[in-house]
Amino acid sequence: MPRTRSSTGGLATFLCLVFAGGTASAVQTRLPETDIPDGIAVPVDLGAFKDGFRMCSRPGPSSVTSYWEVPRDDVQRVDRALLAYLRGTPSKKTIAYKPEKFVRQYAGFRRGKHQFIYVNAFPSDHLARSKDDPSKTLSIGCDGGDIFWGIEYDVQGGKFARLETNGALPLPP
C-alpha cells in the first residue's frame, strides 16, 4: 500500500496500519453499556489557553512553547483515527465508557517547532449540565478517575501517546 503524506503528518499511513492490523485487545472500558449520548469532537479556540494547560489531577502536556487552532477537517480525521486507536490498540489503561461517549476537545500545541494535538475528553452527559461552550473553554475535571482522560497526538509522527486518566479520590477507611 503506498504511503501518502497529509496535512496531519502521516495520518493516511497511520490509518492504513490501524485498519490492517486485525483485531487486538483495546483500551479497556469499565462501563461499556452505559446509557449516555454519544459525544462530539470539537476544536478548541486559542482563547481557551490564556492560562495554558492546567489539568487538575493528571499531568497533561508539558514543555509547551505555543498553541495553534486545529482545523475542523483535521479534527474529524484525527478523531476517526483516535477512536480506531482506542478500540484496537493493546493497553493496560481503562476509561469509563466507550470512546464515542466522550466529548473530545482538540487543542493544538507545540514543543519548539514540533506540532501536537492534545485531546481532552469528558463524558457527554456533562455537556448537558455545563454552561460552557466546549469549543471556547477547555473542560477540566478534578479527580473523577477514568471518566476524564487525555491523550497526545504527534502530528508529524502520526502517533498517539501518553493516554492519561484523572486521579481518583481515595476511598474512606
N, C-alpha and C positions, 0 to 999 in steps of 0.2 A: 504494500500500500504506500503510495507516495506521501512524503511529508510536505505539509504546507505551513507557511507562516501566516499568522493573522495578527490583527492589532492587539490581541490578547496574548501574544508571545507563545505560540506553540499550542494553543488551545485545541486546534483541529487534531494534531498528533496525539495530544493527551486523551481526547475523546475517543479516538480510534483504539488506543490502548485499553481504556476503561471498558468499552463495549466488547472488545475482542477477548478480554481476559477471562470470560467464563463466569461461573458463579462461585464467589468466595464468601466467607462469612463477613458480615458487615459490622459497622459500629453498632453496638447493642442498643436496643430501645427497652426501657424499663416498663413503660405502659403503652404497648403498641396499639391497643384498640381503644384508646381514649377518644371520646366523642367531643372533640373541639374542631372548629372550622379549619380548613386549610389556610396556611399563612400566605404571605406575599413576599416578593423580592423587591426592594426599593434602593435606589441610590441615595446617599446622604449628602446634602448640601454642605459646602465648605463652612458655612456659619456654625454648624454643629461642633466644629473643632476649636472654637475660640479658647477653650481651656485644655486643648489637647485630648489625648485618650486618657481618661481617668476611670478605669474599671474599679469597681468596689471590692470584689472578692475573687478576682482572677487577674493574672498579670497583664494580659493584653499586649499589644505591640510595644516593642522597646526600640530605643535608638532612632526614633522618628525625627527626620530633618525637615519634612514639609508634607503638605496634603494636596490632593487633587480629587476632582469630582469624577466618578466613574460614569461614563456614558451609559444611558439606559440600555442600548443594544448589547453592550459588554456585560451589563448586569444580567441580562437574560441568558446570554451564552455561558457565563461563568456559573450562574445558578443551576443550569441544567447539569453542568459538569460536577458541581458540588453535590447535588442530590444523588447522582450516579456514584460519586466517590464514597459518600456516606453509606449508601446501600451495598456497595460492592468491595470495599477495602477492609481487609482484616484489621481489627483493632481491639484493644482491651478497654477502650473508652465506652462509656454509656451516656446516652442522652435520654431524657424522659420520654419523648414521643417520637413518632416517625418524623423524619426531617421536614416533610411537607407541612407539618402542623405548626411550624415556627414562622414568625415574621423575620426575614433575613435582611439586615441593613448592610449595604455595600459601601465601604468607606475606603477611598484611595489614600495611600501614604507612601512616602519614600524614605529609604535609608540611603543617604547620599544620592546617587543618580539611579539607584535600583528601585523600580516600582513594585508595590504590593497592594493587595486589596485585603482589607480586614472585613470579615463577615461577622457581624454581631447578631445573635439570634435570641429571641424570646418567644414564649408561647403566644399563638394567635389570639387566644381569649383575653390576653392582657390588653390588646389593642382596643377592644370594645370598652374597656374601663378607663382608658387613658385619654386625656385631652390633647396630648402632644401628637403632632404630625411626625410619623416615623421617617420622613424624608428631610425633616428640619432639625430633629433632636435625636441624638444618639441615646437610645434607651439603656439605662444602666440599672441592673438589678443587683442588690446586695444579698449575699447568701443565696438560698434557693437551690443550691446544688445543681443537678443536671437539667433543670428546666431553663437555665440560662447558659449559653455557651458562645464561643467564638473560635474562628479558625482563620489562618492567613493563607492567601493565595499569592504565589510568586508569579508575577505577570510574565517576566522574561523566561523563566524556567517552566512555566505551565504546571506547577505542582502545588498541592495543598499541604500544609504542615501546621503543627502546633495547635491541634484541637484542644481547647481548654474549657472546662466547665467551672461554674462558680463553686465556692466553698459552701459548706452547709453548717447550720447551727449545730452545736453538739447536743446530743440527747441528754435530757436531765437524768441525774443518777437515780 
